[in-house]
Amino acid sequence: MTPPFVSKTVSRAAAPAGFALTCAALTFAGPAAAQEKPVLTVYTYDSFVTEYGPGPAVEPAFEAVCGCDLRLVAAGDGAAILGRLKLEGARSEADVALGLDANLIPAAVASGLFAPHGLAPAALAEGRLALPVRWADPIFLPYDWGWFAFVHDETRLPEPPTSFADLLDAPEDVTLILQDPRTSTPGLGLALWVQALYGDGAADVWERLAPRVVTVTKGWWEAYSAFLDGEAAMALSYTTSPAYHVAVEGDATKRAAIFEEGHPMQIEVAGRLAASGQPALAERFLGFMLEEAFQSAIPETNWMYPAVTPEGGLPAAFEGLPMPPTTLGTPQGAGDAEREAAVAAWREGLSR
C-alpha cells in the first residue's frame, strides 16, 4: 500500500498548471480562513458523545445559536475527566467540563481550575430547576439527576435483593458488575453508599461483596454494556435506566432493585475552565444547557431526570419508575474526608 504522504507529494517541476492556480487561490483565501468560527471544546464522558447519547442533539442545537464549532471530546467517566484536567492544568484545551457530579465538586473547586458560571440568580430561582434540592453553587450548574441503583433482568433474577443485607446474603449466582470509584462517578456513588450505611465496617462489606463482583470497569458505559451482554446478574446504574429499555426496545424486563435502606442521589454538573480561551462562549454554553433544546434531549438520550422539566413533560417511559424510600448522603456533594475514606474502604475490602 502506498503511504498516504507519498500520494500527497507533488514536485514543483511535475505540477500541472492548474496546481499553481489552486495554490494562488489558497493564498488569497488566507483572510477568510482567519475568520473561521470559534471552537468551544467540551470534555464529557463517553456515553454522552455516542450516537445514542445527547451529543448528536446538543451539538447542532448549540451551533445553530452560537455561530461556533462545538467540539465534544470523550474523556472517560466523570472522575476521569477531573483527573485529566488536573494533569493538563492551564494547558488543557477544554473550555467546559460536562459530566462531573456533586460528589466531585469539592475536589474540583479545590483544584482552582474552574471559574464561576456567571448565570444570574434568576436563572436558578426556586421553581425554575426541577431538582429535589435547592441549587446555589456559584461555579457548577446541574443538567440532570437521578438515584443510583442495581439494575437486573427479571427473567434472570426474578427476586432481587431488597436491601444491602439481602445482597450480602444472596445466592452466589447474584453477581455484580461495578465501576471504579477513582474514575467513575457511579463507582464513587456506590463507595459512598456503602460508607454511609456501614461506616467503619465498610471495608468488611466490600470483602463480603468481592466474590460476587465479576469485574470493575473504568466507567458506566462499559459496565452496563457488559451487564446487557449477560456477564452478571446485576449492574450498578440508575433507577431511570429501565426507561431506556421500555421506550427503545419495548422491553420491560429490566428493573431497578429498590433497597429499603435508601439510595444516594447523583446530580450531574458542568463548569467552565478558568484558563479557557473562549470564556464568553463557555458561559453561553452553560446557560444554553438549562434551555429547552438541551434539557428536552436528556430524558431519552441520557436516561436521567432533567434539571429543568421539558415543555412537554417527561416521556411516558418515566411514568411508574420506582422511587427510593429515602435519599442517602448529601446531594450537594461529599466532603474530601468522606470521599477518601469511602475509596480507601473499597480498595482495602476488595484486595483482601
Stockholm file with secondary structure:
# STOCKHOLM 1.0

chainA/1-352         MTPPFVSKTVSRAAAPAGFALTCAALTFAGPAAAQEKPVLTVYTYDSFVTEYGPGPAVEPAFEAVCGCDLRLVAAGDGAAILGRLKLEGARSEADVALGLDANLIPAAVASGLFAPHGLAPAALAEGRLALPVRWADPIFLPYDWGWFAFVHDETRLPEPPTSFADLLDAPEDVTLILQDPRTSTPGLGLALWVQALYGDGAADVWERLAPRVVTVTKGWWEAYSAFLDGEAAMALSYTTSPAYHVAVEGDATKRAAIFEEGHPMQIEVAGRLAASGQPALAERFLGFMLEEAFQSAIPETNWMYPAVTPEGGLPAAFEGLPMPPTTLGTPQGAGDAEREAAVAAWREGLSR
#=GR chainA/1-352 SS CCCHHHHTCCCTTTCCHHHHHHHHHHHHTHHHHTTCCCEEEEEECHHHHSTTSSHHHHHHHHHHHHSSEEEEEECCSHHHHHHHHHHHGGGCCCSEEEEEEGGGHHHHHHHTCEECCCCCGGGGCTTTSCCSSCCCCSSCEEEEEEEEEEEEETTTCSSCCSSHHHHHTSCTTCCEEEECTTTCHHHHHHHHHHHHHHGGGHHHHHHHHGGGEEEEESSHHHHHHHHHTTSCSEEEEETTHHHHIIIIICCCCEEEECCTTCEEEEEEEEEEETTCSCHHHHHHHHHHTTSHHHHTTSTTTTCSEESSCCTTCSCGGGTTCCCCSSEESCTTCCCHHHHHHHHHHHHHHHHC
#=GC SS_cons         CCCHHHHTCCCTTTCCHHHHHHHHHHHHTHHHHTTCCCEEEEEECHHHHSTTSSHHHHHHHHHHHHSSEEEEEECCSHHHHHHHHHHHGGGCCCSEEEEEEGGGHHHHHHHTCEECCCCCGGGGCTTTSCCSSCCCCSSCEEEEEEEEEEEEETTTCSSCCSSHHHHHTSCTTCCEEEECTTTCHHHHHHHHHHHHHHGGGHHHHHHHHGGGEEEEESSHHHHHHHHHTTSCSEEEEETTHHHHIIIIICCCCEEEECCTTCEEEEEEEEEEETTCSCHHHHHHHHHHTTSHHHHTTSTTTTCSEESSCCTTCSCGGGTTCCCCSSEESCTTCCCHHHHHHHHHHHHHHHHC
//
